[in-house]
Amino acid sequence: MRILAKTILVLSIFFSFYSCTFPTYKVTSLNLDTLSDGKHFNVQAKIFKNDNSIVLFPNGFTSSENIIIGEIEKFNFSSKEKYIQKITIPFDSISAMITYEDSTKSESYFASFLLGLTGPPLTILGIYCIACPKCCFGSCPTIYSFDGNNYNLEVELFSECISKQLENNDLDLFQQNISSDTLKLKITNEAMETHYINKFEISCAEYSNNKKVFPSIENKIISFTNLFEIQKISSKNGNQISHLISKDDNNYYRTGVEKVSELKNGPYFDYIDFEIPKNATKILVKYRNTLLSTTLLYDIVIGSQGLDAINWIDKMNNDPIYASQFKTVYELFSGMKAKLITKNNEIEVGRFLDAGPLNWKYLAMEVPKNKSEINILRLEFIPDNFMIDYIAYDTTNYVDGEIEISTLTPNKILDNAGNPCPNLWEFIINDDEKYLKTEPGDAYELFYNITQKENKSKSIFIKSKGYYNEWIRGNWINEKNPIYTFNLFDINGTLRKLAESWKENHDLLEEEFFKSKISLKEGK
């Protein structure tokens, strides 16, 4: 905490923009040896220093006799005033330097370009992330719905898509009941990440009042007439856990930290088994991730690489072969595999993708037909990676036309300063090369009109596609792990390091992670 306090005193940088149109930037890692003495570089730059602080030069810098000279904007938290200060930084105090060059194209649209830390709330949390990156909140785009009084968290989008090459579709159910004829929602970036939203579509599903509808693992909307409780659910060690999973009550099953130690010896999976009758046609699972996957990404994959993490993120975005190899390995150990258990075999019949740690996700799966009187299904996963709250089944079959789905178009879009952004819609209406790009603290409000037919129920779904990139934290660059560096093809080494890190840090993570959400920029 001394480091954190010291950093807050040294690095109180304030710099933000409020607008709907800003250029995009090409990010380049700079070699200091190539800088000419006395030359001014009219590009924005970010410097990672050896003391774990970050310095931002929004208006360029000058190189002179092994020092960098530039002007920074600082913020006085007492007087709420900004002021300009010229500073010099010796080459030998710099771990890395990145420049941002204007490369504006029509393919990107975003509210504000943030070189590093923006606004008083974000500055404090950004520095906190530098001092304790394990604790720093990180999540994909978060979506909130407005109930007339408050915004309520609904979902986080495409949580597995950590790079452009891993971009994928997602389908999520709004959990709030939409009772009025107006839907108001908010797209936010509350993490130290850059989000790239390719497609964002709101669908309204209407159906008979005696049914319920949910997204499926195949990104379809399917109906349930009944949600039957499952009577027999057992864990891998044979304990009966139906009292934790048979009801939708936030009373969940979780492996526990002690079983993660098994990963030190190589791949190890926990599972739960449950029985459903032969005539069961589909199951519903309510679940969410713990912070184990977050530890894997922050601490093991990115954090262990030091300065090489910059190149790794670039590789994940632009090298399809490596990214495909990463995806293949990642899918072996992420999500929950659904298996049909027979007398002689285990048959994989589906996969429930990672849901993220922020909110519960409801996801359905159609059950393949089996000759046995009883189907035994298994959900298999890395230990302590999931909290499973509820599993139910139905015995009815889908009938064509029983769900009417309409696509909604927003009638108004505002940024967080209340400015209209009507042209934003063209960037997220189609699956194409146009992206809505958001930075920490960005948010948009979207307004929709909803009509409802008589004697019909309705549910709201979000169809989305996109990806996100983690920001590099200061001490990730300065503190490359001398014992372990991430290697995609060293699976046992990665799992062993994950087990060690989770055992050491899970208490701190679970206590601090959700406290460090980035505050959204508010209009004046």
Rosetta blueprint (number, residue, H / E / L):
1 M L
2 R H
3 I H
4 L H
5 A H
6 K H
7 T H
8 I H
9 L H
10 V H
11 L L
12 S L
13 I E
14 F L
15 F L
16 S L
17 F L
18 Y L
19 S L
20 C L
21 T L
22 F L
23 P L
24 T L
25 Y E
26 K E
27 V E
28 T E
29 S E
30 L L
31 N L
32 L H
33 D H
34 T H
35 L L
36 S L
37 D L
38 G L
39 K E
40 H E
41 F E
42 N L
43 V L
44 Q E
45 A E
46 K E
47 I E
48 F E
49 K E
50 N L
51 D L
52 N L
53 S L
54 I E
55 V E
56 L E
57 F E
58 P L
59 N L
60 G L
61 F E
62 T E
63 S E
64 S E
65 E L
66 N L
67 I E
68 I E
69 I E
70 G E
71 E E
72 I E
73 E E
74 K E
75 F E
76 N E
77 F L
78 S L
79 S L
80 K L
81 E E
82 K E
83 Y E
84 I E
85 Q E
86 K E
87 I E
88 T E
89 I E
90 P E
91 F H
92 D H
93 S H
94 I E
95 S E
96 A E
97 M E
98 I E
99 T E
100 Y E
101 E E
102 D E
103 S L
104 T L
105 K L
106 S L
107 E L
108 S E
109 Y E
110 F L
111 A L
112 S L
113 F L
114 L L
115 L L
116 G L
117 L L
118 T L
119 G H
120 P H
121 P H
122 L H
123 T H
124 I H
125 L H
126 G H
127 I H
128 Y H
129 C H
130 I H
131 A H
132 C L
133 P H
134 K H
135 C H
136 C L
137 F L
138 G L
139 S L
140 C L
141 P L
142 T E
143 I E
144 Y E
145 S E
146 F E
147 D L
148 G L
149 N L
150 N L
151 Y E
152 N E
153 L E
154 E E
155 V E
156 E E
157 L L
158 F L
159 S L
160 E L
161 C L
162 I L
163 S L
164 K H
165 Q H
166 L H
167 E L
168 N E
169 N E
170 D E
171 L E
172 D E
173 L E
174 F L
175 Q L
176 Q L
177 N L
178 I L
179 S L
180 S L
181 D L
182 T E
183 L E
184 K E
185 L E
186 K E
187 I E
188 T E
189 N L
190 E L
191 A L
192 M L
193 E E
194 T E
195 H E
196 Y E
197 I E
198 N E
199 K E
200 F E
201 E E
202 I E
203 S E
204 C E
205 A E
206 E E
207 Y E
208 S E
209 N L
210 N L
211 K L
212 K E
213 V E
214 F E
215 P E
216 S E
217 I L
218 E L
219 N L
220 K L
221 I E
222 I E
223 S E
224 F E
225 T L
226 N L
227 L L
228 F E
229 E E
230 I L
231 Q L
232 K L
233 I E
234 S E
235 S E
236 K L
237 N L
238 G L
239 N L
240 Q E
241 I L
242 S H
243 H H
244 L H
245 I H
246 S L
247 K L
248 D L
249 D L
250 N L
251 N L
252 Y L
253 Y E
254 R L
255 T L
256 G L
257 V H
258 E H
259 K H
260 V H
261 S H
262 E H
263 L H
264 K H
265 N H
266 G L
267 P L
268 Y L
269 F L
270 D E
271 Y E
272 I E
273 D E
274 F E
275 E E
276 I E
277 P E
278 K L
279 N L
280 A L
281 T L
282 K E
283 I E
284 L E
285 V E
286 K E
287 Y E
288 R E
289 N E
290 T L
291 L L
292 L H
293 S H
294 T H
295 T H
296 L H
297 L H
298 Y H
299 D H
300 I H
301 V H
302 I H
303 G H
304 S H
305 Q H
306 G L
307 L L
308 D H
309 A H
310 I H
311 N H
312 W H
313 I H
314 D H
315 K H
316 M H
317 N H
318 N H
319 D L
320 P H
321 I H
322 Y H
323 A H
324 S H
325 Q H
326 F H
327 K H
328 T H
329 V H
330 Y H
331 E H
332 L H
333 F H
334 S L
335 G L
336 M E
337 K E
338 A E
339 K E
340 L E
341 I E
342 T L
343 K L
344 N L
345 N L
346 E E
347 I E
348 E E
349 V E
350 G E
351 R E
352 F E
353 L L
354 D L
355 A L
356 G L
357 P L
358 L L
359 N L
360 W L
361 K E
362 Y E
363 L E
364 A E
365 M E
366 E E
367 V L
368 P L
369 K L
370 N L
371 K L
372 S L
373 E L
374 I E
375 N E
376 I E
377 L E
378 R E
379 L E
380 E E
381 F E
382 I L
383 P L
384 D L
385 N L
386 F E
387 M E
388 I E
389 D E
390 Y E
391 I E
392 A E
393 Y E
394 D E
395 T L
396 T L
397 N L
398 Y L
399 V L
400 D L
401 G L
402 E L
403 I L
404 E E
405 I E
406 S E
407 T E
408 L E
409 T L
410 P L
411 N L
412 K E
413 I E
414 L E
415 D E
416 N L
417 A L
418 G L
419 N L
420 P E
421 C L
422 P H
423 N H
424 L H
425 W H
426 E H
427 F H
428 I H
429 I L
430 N L
431 D L
432 D L
433 E L
434 K L
435 Y E
436 L E
437 K E
438 T E
439 E L
440 P L
441 G L
442 D L
443 A E
444 Y E
445 E E
446 L E
447 F E
448 Y E
449 N E
450 I L
451 T L
452 Q L
453 K L
454 E L
455 N L
456 K E
457 S E
458 K E
459 S E
460 I E
461 F E
462 I E
463 K E
464 S E
465 K E
466 G E
467 Y E
468 Y E
469 N E
470 E E
471 W L
472 I L
473 R L
474 G H
475 N H
476 W H
477 I H
478 N H
479 E L
480 K L
481 N L
482 P L
483 I L
484 Y L
485 T L
486 F L
487 N L
488 L L
489 F L
490 D L
491 I H
492 N H
493 G H
494 T H
495 L H
496 R H
497 K H
498 L H
499 A H
500 E H
501 S H
502 W H
503 K H
504 E H
505 N H
506 H H
507 D H
508 L H
509 L H
510 E H
511 E H
512 E H
513 F H
514 F H
515 K H
516 S H
517 K L
518 I L
519 S L
520 L L
521 K L
522 E L
523 G L
524 K L
